[in-house]
Amino acid sequence: MDNISIFLFLITSISLFAGAVWLMFSAANSKPVRDYNAGRLSGIWTTSVKKAVHPEMVDVKPGEQLMGVTFEEKPTSCDLEEYRDLQSRIEELRMELEGEEDDDDDEEEEDDGGDVIVRV
């Protein structure tokens, strides 16, 4: 009985070790890690053409190196006229909402305080 438990322990240990090595290897070869190592996550990256998949890439031969750029669009300023239009629209909506709230208050007052009618 003692030899069987040692054998099972060794089999379990070896399989766990093999699984851990495989997990580390597959994580190191994953797409996010490859993109990070290639510099794609920094915004400027290069890649090699494997096959032309887009009509605009008809003249590009496999093996040619292309450069790509990822732009982050962040507006740094706004037009003053657009800002005024937006503020006026916000004020119009605020006035409409305040008018609707007044109507709701009138309706609540008409229900006689919400007393429950009990019939005996």
C-alpha positions in Angstrom: 0.0 0.0 0.0 2.9 2.4 0.7 4.4 1.9 -2.7 1.1 2.8 -4.4 0.8 6.1 -2.6 4.4 7.0 -3.5 3.7 6.1 -7.2 0.5 8.2 -7.2 2.3 11.1 -5.6 5.1 11.0 -8.2 2.6 10.8 -11.1 0.6 13.7 -9.7 3.8 15.8 -9.1 5.1 15.2 -12.6 1.7 16.0 -14.3 1.4 19.2 -12.2 5.0 20.2 -13.2 4.3 19.5 -16.9 1.1 21.5 -16.7 2.8 24.5 -15.1 5.6 24.5 -17.7 3.0 24.3 -20.5 1.0 27.2 -19.0 4.0 29.4 -18.7 5.0 28.6 -22.3 1.6 29.2 -23.7 1.2 32.5 -21.8 4.6 33.7 -23.1 3.5 33.0 -26.7 0.1 34.6 -26.4 -1.1 37.4 -28.7 -1.0 40.2 -26.1 2.6 39.3 -25.1 3.7 39.1 -28.8 2.0 42.5 -29.4 3.7 44.0 -26.4 7.1 42.7 -27.5 6.5 43.9 -31.1 5.8 47.4 -29.8 2.2 47.5 -31.0 0.9 48.6 -27.6 3.1 51.7 -27.6 1.3 53.2 -30.7 3.9 52.6 -33.4 4.6 49.1 -34.7 5.7 47.2 -37.8 4.5 44.0 -39.3 5.3 41.8 -42.3 2.7 41.0 -45.0 1.8 37.4 -45.1 -0.9 37.6 -47.8 -2.9 40.3 -49.5 -6.4 40.2 -47.9 -7.6 43.7 -48.9 -8.1 45.1 -52.4 -5.8 48.1 -51.6 -3.0 45.7 -50.8 -2.9 44.1 -54.3 0.5 45.6 -55.1 2.0 44.7 -51.7 4.1 41.5 -51.9 4.3 39.0 -49.1 7.3 39.6 -46.9 7.2 43.4 -47.2 7.3 45.3 -44.0 4.6 47.7 -43.1 4.4 50.4 -40.4 1.2 51.1 -38.5 0.3 53.8 -36.1 -2.5 53.8 -33.5 -4.0 57.3 -32.9 -5.8 58.3 -29.7 -8.4 60.9 -30.6 -8.8 63.4 -27.7 -10.3 66.8 -28.5 -8.2 69.5 -26.9 -10.5 72.5 -27.5 -14.2 73.2 -28.4 -15.8 75.8 -30.5 -17.2 78.7 -28.5 -20.4 78.9 -30.6 -21.0 75.1 -30.2 -20.5 75.5 -26.4 -23.1 78.3 -26.3 -25.6 76.2 -28.3 -25.1 73.3 -26.0 -25.6 75.5 -22.9 -28.8 77.0 -24.3 -30.1 73.5 -25.1 -29.3 72.3 -21.5 -31.2 75.3 -20.1 -34.2 74.6 -22.3 -34.3 71.0 -21.1 -33.8 72.1 -17.5 -36.8 74.4 -17.8 -38.9 71.7 -19.4 -38.1 69.3 -16.6 -38.8 71.8 -13.9 -42.2 72.5 -15.5 -43.0 68.7 -15.5 -42.0 68.5 -11.8 -44.5 71.2 -10.9 -47.2 69.3 -12.7 -46.3 66.2 -10.7 -46.6 68.1 -7.5 -50.1 69.3 -8.4 -51.2 65.7 -9.1 -49.8 64.5 -5.8 -51.8 67.1 -3.9 -55.1 66.0 -5.5 -55.0 62.5 -4.1 -56.1 63.7 -0.6 -52.9 62.7 1.1 -53.2 59.0 0.1 -55.5 58.0 3.0 -56.8 54.4 2.8 -60.5 54.0 2.7 -61.7 51.3 5.1 -65.3 50.0 4.8 -66.9 48.4 7.7 
